Amino acid sequence: MTDILLLFSGMLTGMVRVLVGLILIYRLLSTKRPNVRSLGLGLAGAVVLTVLLSLLHAPDFYRMALEAVLIAACAHWLQGAEVRMSLFVGIFFEIGVSFWSFLLLAGLGVLLHSQDFLRTETLAGQSALWLLHALLAGLAVCLSRKEIEGKSAFRAVSAVTVAGFLSVITLSEQRVLDIPDDTLYMWTILAVVLMMSVLVFNISRQYEVEKELARLKSEQAELLERDYTTLNRAYEVNAKLFHDFHNHIGVLRQLLAHEKYGEAVRYLDELQAPVQDLTAAVWTGDETADYLINSKAAAAETAGVRFQAQVEFPRRTNIRSVDLCAILGNLLDNAIEAARQVPNQSERTVALTIRRIHQMLVIKVENSFAAAPVQENGQLKTTKTGGGLHGWGLKSAQTAAEKYDGMVQANVSGEIFRAVATLSYQGMEDIHEQI
């Protein structure tokens, strides 16, 4: 084959590898989806690297290293990936591609009894090489269309690496092709390294998830403590009124007996003032949740935010008050905080809707906002600047929703930010029947 055809083939295969590498980082590290800019820069970089390395007659090792750096750089700058992890994925992806290229070339050579497959400059070698890259292109299409689950991906990649290790061991026993022992020994070591890298990556991701969950639980506990402090104060006011109830009745009886109706009304207003904002309505039938909704409605009114609520809540469910308050408290706090920053007070709105659909509870909170939230690493990023507990509302609500096989989703539609939590629930009677 001519040098021009080999160069053209090298550019195309390099572009395929960079494309698959960027999509793989997008799926494994949950970064932004590769856009036209990142893909264009990556493909152009692959072409430039191929031309330069071809002119310098550099070995494949330099091509692998530079392509890994190119993939990591594009993923970091244009997809928001962490440098360390994107470089880790890029390096072992390149090693894996080279490893399976060797296995495919050697395997076809053994099956067809041809030494030409081990030389990539031959037609046979190029055919085998393009077969592998066609499979990689198919993998890129699947990854771009379908989201992969963490455990399923780990099992699939583990199976592939173990199969590669067994394949290179099998190759060492064949007598059809003349493969140097040093080459087989090198690829055997790299197969073990690949298996270890998959294990290390999985452990690292599990550690990150557990650390995130631990931080969420800590932040959720602080948020719940803050809300329960407010609710306990309301309960204390009610308890004090109940304790002094007979005294208040005596005072009112004396006022009415002396026909001092105006003073009696003012006395009643004074008694009602501490709790009237918190006892305005019964929303869910769950006393704690009702107090929470009413307290948030009062906070919205204080902030000049118009608060609306439409609630259809099932009675006697397995949803714990603490989890319901975690979801409602965080979603409403975020909504009120965002709405109060709208310059025009007449446009400050928060709407709460709770609906039950069969055995599904849907909690929807919509609010106006001054500045649209931004996304970072595929997740909504807080626009608050105070630090501390800021930015944990949706994550804390998500943690509570997951206890009921639910989720929290957020999106922006026009001038409205919408957060929707869905929870599966069971009626308490159903639970007793099952027991």
C-alpha positions as CSV (number, residue, x, y, z in Angstrom):
1,M,0.0,0.0,0.0
2,T,1.2,3.5,-0.7
3,D,2.3,5.9,2.0
4,I,-0.6,8.3,1.1
5,L,-3.2,5.6,1.7
6,L,-1.6,4.6,5.0
7,L,-1.6,8.2,6.1
8,F,-5.2,8.6,5.1
9,S,-6.1,5.4,7.0
10,G,-4.2,6.6,10.0
11,M,-6.1,9.9,10.1
12,L,-9.5,8.2,9.9
13,T,-8.7,5.6,12.5
14,G,-7.3,8.4,14.8
15,M,-10.5,10.4,14.4
16,V,-12.6,7.3,15.3
17,R,-10.5,6.7,18.5
18,V,-10.8,10.3,19.6
19,L,-14.5,10.3,19.0
20,V,-15.1,7.2,21.0
21,G,-12.8,8.4,23.8
22,L,-14.8,11.7,24.2
23,I,-18.1,9.9,24.2
24,L,-16.7,7.3,26.7
25,I,-15.6,10.1,29.1
26,Y,-19.1,11.7,28.7
27,R,-20.8,8.5,29.8
28,L,-18.3,7.3,32.5
29,L,-17.7,10.6,34.2
30,S,-21.1,12.2,33.6
31,T,-19.8,15.3,31.9
32,K,-21.4,17.5,29.4
33,R,-22.4,15.9,26.2
34,P,-19.7,16.4,23.4
35,N,-20.8,19.3,21.2
36,V,-19.8,20.2,17.7
37,R,-16.9,22.3,19.0
38,S,-15.4,19.6,21.2
39,L,-15.8,17.0,18.5
40,G,-14.4,19.3,15.8
41,L,-11.4,20.2,17.9
42,G,-10.7,16.5,18.8
43,L,-11.0,15.3,15.2
44,A,-8.8,18.1,13.9
45,G,-6.2,17.3,16.6
46,A,-6.3,13.7,15.6
47,V,-5.5,14.6,12.0
48,V,-2.7,16.9,13.0
49,L,-1.1,14.3,15.3
50,T,-1.3,11.6,12.6
51,V,0.4,13.9,10.0
52,L,3.2,15.0,12.4
53,L,3.9,11.5,13.7
54,S,4.0,10.1,10.2
55,L,6.5,12.7,9.1
56,L,8.7,12.0,12.2
57,H,8.2,8.2,11.8
58,A,7.5,8.1,15.5
59,P,6.5,4.7,17.1
60,D,2.9,3.9,18.1
61,F,3.8,4.6,21.8
62,Y,3.9,8.4,21.1
63,R,0.7,8.2,19.1
64,M,-1.1,6.5,22.0
65,A,0.3,9.0,24.6
66,L,-0.5,12.1,22.5
67,E,-4.0,10.9,21.6
68,A,-4.7,10.2,25.3
69,V,-3.6,13.8,26.2
70,L,-5.7,15.2,23.3
71,I,-8.8,13.4,24.5
72,A,-8.3,14.5,28.1
73,A,-7.7,18.1,27.1
74,C,-10.8,18.3,25.0
75,A,-12.9,16.6,27.7
76,H,-11.6,19.0,30.3
77,W,-11.9,22.3,28.5
78,L,-15.1,21.7,26.5
79,Q,-17.0,19.0,28.5
80,G,-16.1,20.1,32.1
81,A,-14.4,16.7,32.9
82,E,-11.9,16.5,35.8
83,V,-8.3,16.4,34.4
84,R,-7.1,13.5,36.5
85,M,-10.0,11.2,35.7
86,S,-10.3,12.1,32.1
87,L,-6.6,11.5,31.6
88,F,-6.9,8.1,33.4
89,V,-9.8,7.1,31.1
90,G,-7.9,8.4,28.0
91,I,-4.7,6.5,28.8
92,F,-6.3,3.2,29.5
93,F,-8.7,3.5,26.5
94,E,-5.7,4.0,24.2
95,I,-4.0,1.0,25.8
96,G,-7.1,-1.1,25.4
97,V,-7.5,-0.2,21.8
98,S,-3.9,-1.1,21.0
99,F,-4.3,-4.3,23.0
100,W,-7.4,-5.4,21.1
101,S,-5.8,-4.4,17.8
102,F,-2.9,-6.8,18.5
103,L,-5.3,-9.6,19.5
104,L,-7.5,-9.1,16.4
105,L,-4.5,-9.0,14.0
106,A,-2.9,-12.0,15.6
107,G,-6.2,-13.9,15.8
108,L,-7.0,-13.4,12.2
109,G,-3.5,-14.3,11.3
110,V,-3.8,-17.6,13.2
111,L,-7.2,-18.4,11.6
112,L,-6.1,-17.6,8.1
113,H,-2.5,-18.8,8.5
114,S,-1.0,-15.5,7.3
115,Q,1.8,-13.6,8.8
116,D,0.7,-10.5,6.9
117,F,-1.9,-9.7,9.5
118,L,0.8,-8.7,12.0
119,R,2.0,-6.0,9.6
120,T,-0.4,-3.0,9.6
121,E,1.2,-1.7,6.3
122,T,-0.2,-4.7,4.4
123,L,-3.8,-5.0,3.0
124,A,-4.6,-7.8,5.4
125,G,-3.3,-5.8,8.4
126,Q,-5.3,-2.7,7.3
127,S,-8.5,-4.8,6.9
128,A,-8.2,-6.2,10.4
129,L,-7.5,-2.7,11.8
130,W,-10.5,-1.3,10.1
131,L,-12.7,-4.1,11.4
132,L,-11.8,-3.1,14.9
133,H,-12.4,0.6,14.3
134,A,-15.8,-0.2,12.7
135,L,-16.7,-2.0,16.0
136,L,-15.5,1.1,17.9
137,A,-17.7,3.3,15.7
138,G,-20.7,1.1,16.5
139,L,-19.8,1.4,20.2
140,A,-19.7,5.2,19.9
141,V,-23.2,5.2,18.4
142,C,-24.6,3.0,21.2
143,L,-23.0,5.1,23.9
144,S,-24.3,8.3,22.4
145,R,-27.9,7.0,22.2
146,K,-28.2,4.9,25.3
147,E,-27.2,5.7,28.9
148,I,-25.2,2.9,30.6
149,E,-25.8,1.8,34.2
150,G,-22.7,1.8,36.4
151,K,-22.9,-1.9,37.4
152,S,-23.7,-3.1,33.9
153,A,-20.9,-1.1,32.4
154,F,-18.4,-2.5,35.0
155,R,-19.5,-6.1,34.3
156,A,-19.2,-5.6,30.6
157,V,-15.8,-3.9,30.7
158,S,-14.6,-6.5,33.2
159,A,-15.7,-9.3,30.9
160,V,-13.9,-7.7,27.9
161,T,-10.6,-7.3,29.8
162,V,-10.7,-10.9,31.2
163,A,-11.5,-12.2,27.7
164,G,-8.5,-10.2,26.4
165,F,-6.2,-11.7,29.1
166,L,-7.4,-15.2,28.2
167,S,-6.9,-14.5,24.5
168,V,-3.3,-13.4,24.9
169,I,-2.5,-16.4,27.1
170,T,-4.0,-18.6,24.3
171,L,-1.9,-16.9,21.7
172,S,1.3,-17.8,23.6
173,E,0.5,-21.5,22.9
174,Q,-0.1,-21.2,19.2
175,R,2.5,-22.3,16.6
176,V,1.0,-20.8,13.4
177,L,2.5,-17.3,13.6
178,D,6.0,-16.3,14.6
179,I,5.3,-13.9,17.5
180,P,8.3,-12.9,19.6
181,D,8.1,-13.9,23.3
182,D,8.9,-10.4,24.4
183,T,5.8,-9.1,22.5
184,L,3.6,-11.7,24.1
185,Y,5.0,-11.0,27.5
186,M,4.5,-7.3,27.1
187,W,0.8,-7.7,26.1
188,T,0.2,-10.2,28.9
189,I,1.5,-7.6,31.4
190,L,-0.7,-4.9,29.8
191,A,-3.7,-7.2,30.0
192,V,-3.2,-7.5,33.8
193,V,-2.7,-3.7,34.0
194,L,-6.0,-3.2,32.1
195,M,-7.9,-5.5,34.5
196,M,-6.4,-3.6,37.5
197,S,-7.3,-0.3,36.0
198,V,-11.0,-1.3,35.6
199,L,-11.1,-2.4,39.2
200,V,-9.4,0.8,40.4
201,F,-11.7,3.0,38.4
202,N,-14.8,1.2,39.8
203,I,-13.5,1.5,43.3
204,S,-12.8,5.2,42.8
205,R,-16.3,5.9,41.4
206,Q,-17.9,4.0,44.3
207,Y,-15.8,6.0,46.8
208,E,-16.9,9.2,45.1
209,V,-20.6,8.2,45.3
210,E,-20.3,7.2,48.9
211,K,-18.6,10.4,49.8
212,E,-21.3,12.4,48.0
213,L,-24.0,10.5,49.8
214,A,-22.3,11.0,53.2
215,R,-22.1,14.7,52.5
216,L,-25.7,14.9,51.4
217,K,-26.9,13.2,54.5
218,S,-24.9,15.6,56.6
219,E,-26.3,18.6,54.7
220,Q,-29.8,17.2,54.8
221,A,-29.6,16.7,58.6
222,E,-28.6,20.4,59.0
223,L,-31.4,21.6,56.7
224,L,-34.0,19.4,58.5
225,E,-32.7,20.6,61.9
226,R,-33.3,24.2,60.7
227,D,-36.8,23.5,59.6
228,Y,-37.7,21.5,62.6
229,T,-36.5,24.3,64.9
230,T,-39.0,26.6,63.2
231,L,-41.8,24.0,63.6
232,N,-40.9,23.3,67.3
233,R,-41.3,27.0,68.0
234,A,-44.7,26.9,66.5
235,Y,-45.6,23.8,68.7
236,E,-44.3,25.6,71.8
237,V,-46.6,28.6,71.0
238,N,-49.6,26.1,70.7
239,A,-48.6,24.3,73.9
240,K,-48.4,27.6,75.8
241,L,-51.8,28.6,74.5
242,F,-53.3,25.3,75.4
243,H,-51.8,25.4,78.9
244,D,-53.2,28.8,79.6
245,F,-56.5,28.0,77.8
246,H,-58.7,28.1,81.0
247,N,-57.2,31.5,81.9
248,H,-58.0,32.9,78.5
249,I,-61.5,31.6,78.6
250,G,-62.0,33.3,82.0
251,V,-60.8,36.6,80.7
252,L,-63.0,36.4,77.6
253,R,-66.1,35.4,79.7
254,Q,-65.6,38.5,81.9
255,L,-65.2,40.8,78.9
256,L,-68.4,39.3,77.2
257,A,-70.3,39.4,80.5
258,H,-69.6,43.1,80.8
259,E,-70.5,43.6,77.1
260,K,-67.0,44.7,76.2
261,Y,-67.2,43.1,72.7
262,G,-64.5,45.3,71.1
263,E,-62.0,44.4,73.8
264,A,-62.9,40.7,73.5
265,V,-62.2,40.8,69.7
266,R,-58.9,42.5,70.3
267,Y,-58.0,39.9,72.9
268,L,-58.8,37.1,70.5
269,D,-56.6,38.8,67.8
270,E,-53.7,39.0,70.2
271,L,-54.1,35.3,71.0
272,Q,-54.3,34.3,67.4
273,A,-51.4,36.5,66.1
274,P,-48.5,34.1,67.0
275,V,-49.9,31.1,65.1
276,Q,-52.3,32.6,62.5
277,D,-49.7,32.4,59.8
278,L,-48.8,28.8,60.6
279,T,-52.4,27.4,61.0
280,A,-54.0,29.0,58.0
281,A,-54.8,25.8,56.2
282,V,-54.6,22.1,56.3
283,W,-52.8,20.8,53.2
284,T,-51.7,17.2,53.6
285,G,-53.2,15.9,56.8
286,D,-49.6,15.4,58.0
287,E,-49.3,17.9,60.8
288,T,-45.6,18.4,60.4
289,A,-45.8,18.9,56.6
290,D,-48.8,21.3,57.0
291,Y,-46.9,23.5,59.4
292,L,-43.9,23.4,57.0
293,I,-46.0,24.5,54.0
294,N,-47.7,27.2,56.0
295,S,-44.4,28.5,57.4
296,K,-43.0,28.7,53.8
297,A,-46.1,30.4,52.6
298,A,-45.6,33.0,55.4
299,A,-41.9,33.4,54.5
300,A,-42.9,33.9,50.9
301,E,-45.4,36.6,51.9
302,T,-42.7,38.3,53.9
303,A,-40.4,38.3,50.9
304,G,-43.1,39.8,48.7
305,V,-43.6,36.5,46.8
306,R,-47.1,35.4,45.7
307,F,-47.5,31.8,47.0
308,Q,-50.1,29.4,45.5
309,A,-50.8,25.8,46.6
310,Q,-53.0,23.1,45.2
311,V,-52.7,19.9,47.2
312,E,-54.3,16.5,46.8
313,F,-52.5,14.3,49.3
314,P,-53.3,10.6,50.1
315,R,-54.2,9.7,53.6
316,R,-52.2,7.1,55.6
317,T,-49.2,6.4,53.4
318,N,-45.8,4.9,54.1
319,I,-44.1,8.3,53.4
320,R,-42.4,9.4,56.5
321,S,-42.9,13.0,57.7
322,V,-39.1,13.6,57.9
323,D,-38.7,12.6,54.2
324,L,-41.7,14.6,53.0
325,C,-40.4,17.7,54.8
326,A,-36.9,17.2,53.3
327,I,-38.4,17.3,49.8
328,L,-40.9,20.1,50.5
329,G,-38.6,22.2,52.6
330,N,-35.7,22.2,50.1
331,L,-37.8,22.7,47.0
332,L,-39.8,25.5,48.5
333,D,-36.6,27.2,50.0
334,N,-35.0,27.2,46.6
335,A,-38.1,28.5,44.9
336,I,-38.7,31.3,47.4
337,E,-35.0,32.3,47.3
338,A,-35.0,32.5,43.5
339,A,-38.3,34.3,43.3
340,R,-37.4,37.0,45.8
341,Q,-34.5,38.1,43.6
342,V,-36.9,39.0,40.8
343,P,-36.7,42.9,40.5
344,N,-40.4,43.4,39.8
345,Q,-42.4,42.3,42.9
346,S,-45.5,41.6,40.9
347,E,-43.6,38.9,39.0
348,R,-42.4,37.0,42.1
349,T,-44.3,33.8,42.1
350,V,-44.1,30.3,43.7
351,A,-46.6,27.6,42.9
352,L,-46.8,24.3,44.8
353,T,-48.8,21.4,43.3
354,I,-49.1,18.0,44.9
355,R,-51.1,15.3,43.0
356,R,-51.5,11.6,43.4
357,I,-51.6,9.4,40.3
358,H,-52.5,5.8,41.2
359,Q,-49.7,4.8,43.6
360,M,-47.5,7.7,42.6
361,L,-47.2,11.0,44.4
362,V,-46.1,14.0,42.3
363,I,-44.8,17.2,44.0
364,K,-44.2,20.1,41.6
365,V,-42.8,23.5,42.6
366,E,-42.6,26.3,40.0
367,N,-41.1,29.7,40.5
368,S,-40.0,32.8,38.7
369,F,-36.3,33.7,38.7
370,A,-34.1,36.7,37.9
371,A,-31.1,34.7,36.4
372,A,-31.5,31.3,34.8
373,P,-29.5,28.5,36.5
374,V,-26.4,27.2,34.7
375,Q,-25.3,23.6,34.2
376,E,-21.9,22.3,35.3
377,N,-20.9,18.7,34.6
378,G,-24.4,17.9,33.5
379,Q,-26.0,19.2,36.7
380,L,-27.7,22.4,37.7
381,K,-25.4,24.8,39.5
382,T,-26.5,27.1,42.2
383,T,-26.5,30.9,41.6
384,K,-26.2,31.6,45.3
385,T,-22.9,33.1,46.5
386,G,-23.0,32.6,50.2
387,G,-21.5,29.1,50.3
388,G,-22.4,26.9,53.2
389,L,-25.6,24.9,52.6
390,H,-26.2,26.6,49.2
391,G,-26.6,24.3,46.2
392,W,-27.6,21.2,48.2
393,G,-31.4,21.6,48.1
394,L,-32.1,19.5,45.0
395,K,-29.5,16.9,46.0
396,S,-31.0,16.5,49.5
397,A,-34.5,16.3,48.1
398,Q,-33.2,13.6,45.6
399,T,-31.8,11.6,48.4
400,A,-35.1,11.6,50.2
401,A,-37.1,10.7,47.0
402,E,-34.8,7.8,46.2
403,K,-36.1,6.0,49.4
404,Y,-39.4,5.7,47.7
405,D,-38.0,4.6,44.2
406,G,-38.5,8.2,43.1
407,M,-36.5,11.0,41.6
408,V,-36.3,14.8,41.4
409,Q,-36.0,16.5,38.0
410,A,-35.5,20.2,37.3
411,N,-35.8,22.2,34.1
412,V,-36.4,25.7,32.9
413,S,-39.4,26.5,30.7
414,G,-39.5,30.1,29.5
415,E,-39.5,32.4,32.6
416,I,-40.4,29.5,35.0
417,F,-38.1,27.1,36.8
418,R,-39.7,23.8,37.6
419,A,-38.7,21.1,40.0
420,V,-40.7,17.9,40.1
421,A,-40.4,15.1,42.7
422,T,-42.0,11.7,42.1
423,L,-42.5,9.1,44.9
424,S,-44.0,5.7,44.9
425,Y,-46.1,5.1,48.0
426,Q,-48.3,2.5,49.6
427,G,-51.4,2.9,51.7
428,M,-51.0,1.9,55.3
429,E,-53.9,-0.6,55.0
430,D,-52.1,-2.2,52.1
431,I,-49.0,-2.6,54.2
432,H,-50.9,-4.3,57.0
433,E,-52.6,-6.6,54.6
434,Q,-49.3,-7.7,53.2
435,I,-48.0,-8.3,56.7
